[in-house]
Amino acid sequence: MEYNTQLKDLALPEYGRNIQNMVDFCVAIEDRIERKRCADTIINIMGNMFPHLRDVNDFKHILWDHLAIMSNFKLDIDYPYDIIKKEDLYSKPGKLEYSRPEMNYKHYGKILEKMIKLAADYEDAKEKEREQLIMLILVHMKKSYIQWNKEVDDSKIFQDLYELSNKQIDVRGSDIKLPDMKDLNQRKQQRNNNSKKR
């Protein structure tokens, strides 16, 4: 009796031993036309094994690549697609470079720092818009800060804005009152409830 553990390892175990035997048989066929017909039949069987993947782009192309891998690249037929090369199969992908921007306060995030720079460079003619943008930035800074700290003092937010804007936006001595976080959470909950009623 033969056990699977005594047989050669499967290149792609998800297809099973029977498909591997079919591929081995196909490689051994001497007539090139008959070998191609056999390969087409194997591809159809492989495709039927995973019908939920038929919506994937290049599904047939992937199957032909798998057939080449299972035959250890010995199947000599005219492939309908450019198949993967043996040397590319085990090559490591290139290193993916991640952007690691310099941030002074990571809890605020890079986008908020860009918004602060935008507000600092705003034209003097659009003072009202600049004030509204600064107020939106302050509220967002408070939301971001409170995610990482239990309590926050508005003066801390004002100081952070002053530092992040390279001392161009100074609201430290102003009478601006930022909303409490519980008020913000209540407003958010009211918006969610209103959207559910629609």
Phi, psi and omega per residue, in radians:
M1 nan 2.420 3.139
E2 -1.759 2.312 3.081
Y3 -1.831 2.615 3.140
N4 -1.060 -0.522 3.132
T5 -1.176 -0.359 3.130
Q6 -1.543 -0.260 -3.114
L7 -1.491 2.956 -3.136
K8 -1.183 2.669 -3.140
D9 -1.135 2.554 3.105
L10 -1.473 2.355 3.112
A11 -1.151 -0.771 3.101
L12 -2.244 1.577 -3.038
P13 -1.052 -0.368 -3.102
E14 -1.138 -0.375 3.117
Y15 -1.527 -0.316 3.059
G16 1.522 2.985 -3.056
R17 -1.205 -0.654 -3.085
N18 -1.133 -0.735 3.098
I19 -1.129 -0.697 3.109
Q20 -1.070 -0.703 3.105
N21 -1.118 -0.683 3.096
M22 -1.090 -0.736 3.136
V23 -1.115 -0.760 3.116
D24 -1.065 -0.701 3.106
F25 -1.123 -0.732 -3.129
C26 -1.082 -0.716 3.141
V27 -1.094 -0.593 -3.076
A28 -1.377 -0.221 -3.138
I29 -1.185 2.300 -3.063
E30 -1.489 -0.639 -3.123
D31 -1.281 2.131 -3.050
R32 -1.098 -0.712 -3.132
I33 -1.166 -0.755 3.127
E34 -1.142 -0.645 3.132
R35 -1.119 -0.697 3.120
K36 -1.164 -0.718 3.103
R37 -1.091 -0.724 3.107
C38 -1.096 -0.737 3.128
A39 -1.103 -0.725 3.100
D40 -1.049 -0.727 3.131
T41 -1.125 -0.734 3.130
I42 -1.110 -0.701 3.116
I43 -1.073 -0.734 3.117
N44 -1.095 -0.717 3.124
I45 -1.152 -0.761 3.119
M46 -1.067 -0.700 3.119
G47 -1.149 -0.617 3.122
N48 -1.235 -0.382 3.131
M49 -1.240 -0.493 -3.106
F50 -2.258 1.160 -3.068
P51 -1.130 -0.448 -3.121
H52 -1.222 -0.248 3.139
L53 -1.609 0.016 -3.092
R54 -1.150 -0.367 3.123
D55 -1.415 -0.189 -3.137
V56 -1.230 2.425 3.093
N57 -1.052 2.465 3.099
D58 1.032 0.617 -3.137
F59 -1.022 -0.822 3.132
K60 -1.107 -0.690 3.131
H61 -1.065 -0.748 3.116
I62 -1.083 -0.727 3.132
L63 -1.090 -0.727 3.126
W64 -1.148 -0.648 3.052
D65 -1.083 -0.750 3.135
H66 -1.115 -0.691 3.110
L67 -1.078 -0.741 3.116
A68 -1.115 -0.699 3.124
I69 -1.142 -0.770 -3.119
M70 -1.144 -0.486 3.113
S71 -1.547 0.110 -3.089
N72 0.989 0.582 3.101
F73 1.097 0.467 3.138
K74 -1.771 -0.114 -3.109
L75 -1.329 1.919 -3.070
D76 -1.657 1.591 3.099
I77 -2.441 2.976 3.021
D78 -1.536 1.791 -3.117
Y79 -1.277 2.478 3.115
P80 -1.293 -0.225 3.135
Y81 -2.270 2.845 2.964
D82 -1.305 2.039 -3.080
I83 -1.567 2.857 3.123
I84 -1.119 2.551 3.116
K85 -1.600 2.614 -3.077
K86 -1.024 -0.705 -3.113
E87 -1.214 -0.417 3.114
D88 -1.458 -0.242 -3.042
L89 -1.153 -0.695 -3.064
Y90 -1.905 0.162 3.135
S91 -1.341 2.515 3.140
K92 -1.346 2.488 3.073
P93 -1.214 2.760 3.120
G94 -1.129 2.693 -3.119
K95 -1.216 2.306 3.139
L96 -1.570 2.113 -3.125
E97 -1.500 2.199 3.084
Y98 -1.726 2.486 3.077
S99 -1.366 2.222 3.108
R100 -2.080 1.380 -3.076
P101 -1.210 2.581 3.070
E102 -1.292 2.215 3.105
M103 -2.285 2.368 3.114
N104 -1.307 -0.767 3.136
Y105 -2.203 1.757 -3.023
K106 -1.149 -0.477 -3.106
H107 -1.207 -0.312 3.070
Y108 -1.499 -0.523 3.117
G109 1.554 2.797 -3.066
K110 -1.240 -0.630 -3.109
I111 -1.121 -0.707 3.126
L112 -1.141 -0.656 3.085
E113 -1.105 -0.659 3.088
K114 -1.150 -0.674 3.110
M115 -1.120 -0.683 3.121
I116 -1.116 -0.737 3.102
K117 -1.083 -0.706 3.107
L118 -1.081 -0.762 3.134
A119 -1.156 -0.639 -3.137
A120 -1.174 -0.566 -3.105
D121 -1.617 0.144 -3.088
Y122 -1.122 2.573 -3.139
E123 -1.177 2.543 3.120
D124 -1.138 -0.494 -3.104
A125 -1.153 -0.408 -3.107
K126 -1.886 0.906 -3.068
E127 -1.080 -0.697 -3.106
K128 -1.135 -0.768 3.115
E129 -1.116 -0.687 3.136
R130 -1.082 -0.749 3.130
E131 -1.090 -0.728 3.119
Q132 -1.125 -0.728 3.118
L133 -1.112 -0.736 3.125
I134 -1.096 -0.702 3.125
M135 -1.116 -0.748 3.092
L136 -1.084 -0.713 3.122
I137 -1.104 -0.764 -3.129
L138 -1.073 -0.770 3.129
V139 -1.107 -0.738 3.135
H140 -1.169 -0.656 3.088
M141 -1.080 -0.699 -3.140
K142 -1.158 -0.718 3.089
K143 -1.059 -0.795 -3.122
S144 -1.138 -0.699 -3.115
Y145 -1.149 -0.726 -3.061
I146 -1.214 -0.348 3.089
Q147 -1.157 -0.488 -3.075
W148 -1.901 -0.202 -3.120
N149 -2.325 2.502 -3.101
K150 -1.239 -0.712 -3.107
E151 -2.152 2.623 3.117
V152 -2.494 2.440 3.074
D153 -1.814 2.362 -3.116
D154 -1.008 -0.585 -3.127
S155 -1.110 -0.540 3.085
K156 -1.145 -0.741 3.109
I157 -1.103 -0.747 3.138
F158 -1.102 -0.708 3.131
Q159 -1.142 -0.741 3.122
D160 -1.090 -0.711 3.114
L161 -1.107 -0.720 3.119
Y162 -1.046 -0.766 -3.125
E163 -1.255 -0.726 -3.111
L164 -1.206 -0.458 3.140
S165 -1.578 0.219 -3.087
N166 0.973 0.725 3.066
K167 1.141 0.406 3.119
Q168 -1.622 -0.453 3.114
I169 -2.000 1.977 -3.099
D170 -2.151 1.831 3.094
V171 -2.030 0.306 -3.037
R172 -1.129 -0.637 -3.109
G173 -1.685 0.111 -3.059
S174 -1.404 2.983 3.138
D175 -1.725 0.428 3.129
I176 -1.164 2.310 3.105
K177 -2.042 2.007 3.115
L178 -1.415 2.551 -3.133
P179 -1.143 2.624 3.054
D180 -1.206 2.658 -3.114
M181 -1.173 -0.553 3.107
K182 -1.143 -0.603 3.061
D183 -1.114 -0.724 3.128
L184 -1.124 -0.714 3.128
N185 -1.153 -0.653 3.104
Q186 -1.134 -0.735 3.110
R187 -1.086 -0.733 3.129
K188 -1.090 -0.739 3.140
Q189 -1.148 -0.669 3.104
Q190 -1.115 -0.717 3.101
R191 -1.085 -0.744 3.128
N192 -1.111 -0.711 3.132
N193 -1.152 -0.722 3.130
N194 -1.124 -0.676 -3.141
S195 -1.222 -0.526 3.118
K196 -1.243 -0.562 -3.124
K197 -1.245 -0.429 -3.087
R198 -1.253 nan nan
